[in-house]
Amino acid sequence: MIFTQDHIDQLFEQARNAYPEECCGLLSGAHDQVRDIHPATNVSAGDKTKTFEIDAKVRFDLIAQTGERNVLGLYHSHPTGSPYPSETDKSMVYEPELIWVILTLKEIKAFRFIVAKQDFEEIPIQVNLKA
């Protein structure tokens, strides 16, 4: 997964601003290259410090603007946890083709869901200084 430094800075800023709740949103681009970050309101009906749900309007608007194939993945924060998928995250995988990016206030990781294993596998993050 390839980000610019600006993208990484934006994600950490969102995590700090949402704290103690989880931030969330979508990533668009092509071929594992993130072009844009699309912040979403965490509309979870549960404890937003431990769960997230991306506002569906953000997804619908993104698909209308860029097409479904340009949705690379989603992101959310674990404000007081680790940047690794939780059991709750595993239970929320409805689109296994999407990349999951999970961040804390200091770390960021990316994962693919492997259907055959029913588990996430970490993938590398590359940060380019410019787009």
URBELNOR-V613439 format. One record per residue. N is the residue number from 0. SS is DSSP state (H for helix, E for strand, C for the rest). BURIAL is 1 if it has 16 or more other C-alpha atoms within 10 Angstrom, else 0. Layout:
N,SS,BURIAL / N,SS,BURIAL
//
This chain:
0,C,1 / 1,E,1 / 2,E,1 / 3,E,1 / 4,H,0 / 5,H,0 / 6,H,1 / 7,H,1 / 8,H,0 / 9,H,0 / 10,H,1 / 11,H,1 / 12,H,0 / 13,H,1 / 14,H,1 / 15,H,1 / 16,H,0 / 17,H,1 / 18,C,1 / 19,C,0 / 20,C,1 / 21,C,1 / 22,C,1 / 23,E,1 / 24,E,1 / 25,E,1 / 26,E,1 / 27,E,1 / 28,E,1 / 29,E,0 / 30,C,0 / 31,C,1 / 32,E,1 / 33,E,1 / 34,E,1 / 35,E,0 / 36,E,1 / 37,E,0 / 38,E,1 / 39,E,1 / 40,C,1 / 41,E,1 / 42,C,0 / 43,C,0 / 44,C,0 / 45,C,0 / 46,C,0 / 47,C,1 / 48,C,1 / 49,C,1 / 50,C,1 / 51,C,1 / 52,C,1 / 53,E,1 / 54,C,1 / 55,H,0 / 56,H,0 / 57,H,1 / 58,H,1 / 59,H,0 / 60,H,0 / 61,H,1 / 62,H,0 / 63,H,0 / 64,H,0 / 65,H,0 / 66,C,0 / 67,H,0 / 68,H,0 / 69,H,1 / 70,E,1 / 71,E,1 / 72,E,1 / 73,E,1 / 74,E,1 / 75,E,1 / 76,E,1 / 77,C,1 / 78,C,1 / 79,C,0 / 80,C,0 / 81,C,1 / 82,C,1 / 83,C,1 / 84,C,1 / 85,C,0 / 86,H,0 / 87,H,0 / 88,H,1 / 89,H,0 / 90,H,0 / 91,C,0 / 92,C,1 / 93,C,0 / 94,C,0 / 95,C,0 / 96,C,0 / 97,C,1 / 98,E,1 / 99,E,1 / 100,E,1 / 101,E,1 / 102,E,1 / 103,C,1 / 104,C,1 / 105,C,0 / 106,C,0 / 107,E,1 / 108,E,1 / 109,E,1 / 110,E,1 / 111,E,1 / 112,E,1 / 113,E,0 / 114,C,0 / 115,C,0 / 116,C,0 / 117,C,0 / 118,E,1 / 119,E,1 / 120,E,0 / 121,E,0 / 122,E,0 / 123,C,0 / 124,C,0 / 125,E,0 / 126,E,0 / 127,E,0 / 128,C,0 / 129,C,0 / 130,C,0
//
